[in-house]
Amino acid sequence: MLEGVAGIGKAWIGVFGESHSTNGGSGVWGEHKGNGSGVFGLSSSGVGVCGKGGRLAGYFEGDVEITGDIRLHNADCAEDFDICETENVDAGTVMVLGEGGVLYPSQQAYDKRVAGVVSGAGHYKPGIVLDKQDNGKLRKPIALMGKVYCKVDSAYGDIEIGDLLTTSPTPGHAMKVSDPDKALGTVIGKALRPFKTGQGLVPVLIALQ
C-alpha cells in the first residue's frame, strides 16, 4: 500500500479529523516531504476540496496557480480606500479624491476628482476587494469595474438605460451627463435601468473615464 493513511466511506466520510484546540492547530494536517501535494482532493462529479470557516474559508501562503476559470458570484471589482470619518458614507455613495488620498462624498457637478461608488448597495456585492488592510482608519470598498448600485438624482434630467452618469451638485449622488464637453474625466459609468423620479439607487456599469 502506498498511502500513509487510507479511508474509504461508501455512504459518507472516508476520513474525519477533529480538533478542540483553542490556540490553532488543524483538524486534518497533510504534509509531503518531497515535491508532491500535502493535501489532494478529487471528486468525480462534485467538489474536489471544500472549505468553510468562521473567519476565512481558505488561507494560502505563497502563489496560487489555477488552470480553470475563477467564478465569482458577486458583481464588481472593488478596492478599499480611506474614507473621511466626518461624513456619513453608506453603500452607493459617489466618492471623490481628497487630500492624502482620503475619499469624500461628491459635492459638485462634473467633478474630475471622482473616484467611484461605494460598493455593496442593493443586491450587488463586491466579488473581489483589493488592498484590504487594517490601518486603524475607516475604509470602504470602492467599485472600480463591474456592476454597482449608485445613488442618483433625476432633478438634473431623466435617466435612461445607457446614459452616462457623472457627479451632481447633490452630495454623494450621480446625475445624467447632459453636457458632453464637461464630461471627459468625470464619467462614473452607464445606467443599466431608467430612473425618472427624485433620488434613489440605480444599477450602473462602472466605466470611469
C-alpha positions in Angstrom: 0.0 0.0 0.0 1.4 3.4 -1.0 -0.9 5.5 1.3 0.2 6.7 4.7 -3.4 6.9 5.8 -6.3 5.4 3.8 -10.0 5.9 4.4 -13.0 4.6 2.5 -16.5 5.7 3.1 -19.2 4.0 1.0 -22.0 6.2 2.3 -20.5 9.4 3.7 -17.0 10.3 5.0 -13.8 8.5 4.2 -11.5 10.3 6.7 -12.6 12.6 9.5 -10.4 14.8 11.7 -11.5 16.9 14.6 -9.5 19.2 16.9 -10.7 21.1 20.1 -7.5 23.3 20.4 -8.1 26.9 21.3 -4.8 28.2 20.1 -4.6 26.9 16.5 -3.8 23.5 15.1 -5.7 21.6 12.5 -8.4 19.0 12.3 -6.6 17.4 9.5 -2.9 18.0 8.6 -1.2 16.9 5.4 2.5 17.3 4.7 4.6 16.0 1.9 8.4 15.9 2.4 9.1 15.6 -1.3 7.7 17.6 -4.2 4.2 16.3 -4.2 1.0 17.6 -2.6 0.4 18.0 1.1 -3.3 17.6 0.6 -5.0 16.4 -2.6 -8.8 16.4 -3.3 -10.5 14.8 -6.2 -14.2 14.3 -7.0 -15.7 12.6 -9.9 -18.8 14.8 -10.1 -18.7 17.2 -7.1 -16.2 19.4 -5.4 -12.6 18.3 -5.0 -11.8 20.4 -1.9 -14.4 22.3 0.1 -13.6 24.8 2.8 -15.9 26.6 5.2 -14.8 28.8 8.1 -16.0 31.3 10.6 -13.3 33.8 9.7 -11.9 32.6 6.4 -12.9 29.6 4.2 -9.3 29.4 3.0 -5.9 30.8 3.6 -2.8 30.5 1.4 0.9 31.5 1.9 2.6 31.8 -1.4 1.4 31.9 -5.0 -1.8 30.2 -6.3 -1.9 28.7 -9.8 -5.3 28.0 -11.4 -5.7 26.2 -14.7 -9.5 26.7 -15.0 -11.9 29.7 -14.5 -12.4 31.7 -11.3 -16.1 32.1 -10.8 -17.1 34.9 -8.6 -20.8 35.1 -7.7 -20.8 38.8 -6.8 -20.8 41.8 -9.1 -17.9 44.2 -9.0 -14.1 44.5 -8.5 -13.5 47.0 -5.7 -10.6 48.4 -3.8 -10.5 49.6 -0.2 -9.8 53.3 0.3 -9.5 55.5 3.4 -12.8 57.4 3.9 -13.4 60.7 5.7 -14.7 59.9 9.2 -16.7 63.2 9.5 -19.3 62.2 6.9 -22.0 59.5 6.9 -21.0 57.4 4.0 -23.1 54.4 3.0 -23.1 52.0 0.1 -24.0 53.6 -3.3 -22.4 57.0 -2.4 -20.4 58.6 -5.2 -16.9 59.5 -3.8 -14.2 61.9 -4.9 -10.5 62.2 -4.1 -9.4 64.4 -1.2 -6.1 65.3 0.4 -3.8 62.4 1.2 -5.9 60.0 -0.8 -8.9 60.2 1.6 -12.2 60.0 -0.2 -15.2 62.3 0.4 -18.8 62.2 -0.9 -19.1 64.2 -4.2 -20.4 67.7 -3.9 -20.4 69.3 -7.3 -21.3 68.6 -10.9 -18.7 67.2 -13.4 -16.0 66.7 -10.7 -12.8 65.3 -12.2 -11.7 64.1 -8.8 -14.4 61.3 -8.9 -13.0 58.0 -7.7 -16.0 55.7 -7.9 -19.0 54.4 -6.0 -19.1 52.7 -2.5 -19.7 49.1 -3.3 -22.3 46.9 -1.6 -25.7 48.6 -2.1 -28.8 46.7 -3.2 -28.2 43.0 -4.2 -24.8 43.7 -5.8 -21.8 42.9 -3.6 -18.1 43.1 -4.4 -16.8 39.9 -6.0 -13.2 40.9 -5.2 -11.7 43.6 -2.9 -8.2 44.8 -3.4 -5.9 46.4 -0.8 -7.7 45.2 2.3 -5.7 46.2 5.3 -6.2 47.2 8.9 -4.6 50.6 9.3 -6.8 51.9 12.0 -8.7 54.2 9.7 -12.2 54.0 8.3 -12.0 52.1 4.9 -14.7 51.2 2.4 -14.6 49.3 -0.9 -14.9 51.5 -4.0 -16.2 49.8 -7.2 -13.6 50.1 -9.9 -15.3 47.9 -12.5 -18.4 45.8 -12.9 -21.9 46.4 -11.7 -22.8 48.5 -8.6 -25.8 50.3 -7.3 -25.3 54.0 -7.3 -27.2 56.9 -5.8 -28.7 59.2 -8.4 -30.8 62.4 -8.6 -33.1 62.8 -11.5 -33.7 66.5 -10.8 -30.9 67.2 -13.4 -32.5 65.1 -16.1 -34.4 61.9 -16.5 -32.0 58.9 -16.6 -32.5 56.3 -19.4 -30.8 53.0 -20.0 -27.3 53.6 -21.4 -27.0 57.2 -20.2 -23.6 58.2 -19.0 -23.5 59.3 -15.3 -21.4 61.9 -13.6 -21.2 63.7 -10.3 -24.0 66.1 -9.4 -24.5 69.0 -7.0 -26.4 66.7 -4.7 -23.9 65.3 -2.2 -22.9 61.7 -3.0 -25.3 61.4 -5.9 -24.8 61.0 -9.7 -26.7 62.6 -12.5 -27.1 62.2 -16.2 -24.4 63.7 -18.4 -26.1 66.5 -20.3 -23.0 68.4 -21.4 -20.5 66.1 -23.2 -17.9 68.9 -23.2 -17.7 68.8 -19.4 -17.9 65.0 -19.1 -14.3 64.0 -20.0 -12.7 62.7 -16.9 -15.9 62.9 -14.8 -17.9 59.9 -16.1 -18.7 57.2 -13.5 -20.4 54.7 -15.8 -23.5 53.8 -17.7 -27.0 53.4 -16.2 -28.4 49.9 -16.5 -32.0 51.0 -15.7 -34.1 54.1 -16.2 -34.8 56.5 -13.3 -37.1 59.4 -13.5 -38.4 60.3 -10.1 -36.4 62.0 -7.3 -33.5 60.3 -5.7 -32.7 56.7 -5.4 -30.4 53.8 -6.4 -29.7 52.7 -10.0 -27.6 49.8 -11.1 -24.6 51.1 -13.0 -21.9 49.6 -15.2 -18.8 51.2 -13.8 -16.6 52.8 -16.5 -14.5 55.6 -15.1 -13.5 57.9 -18.0 
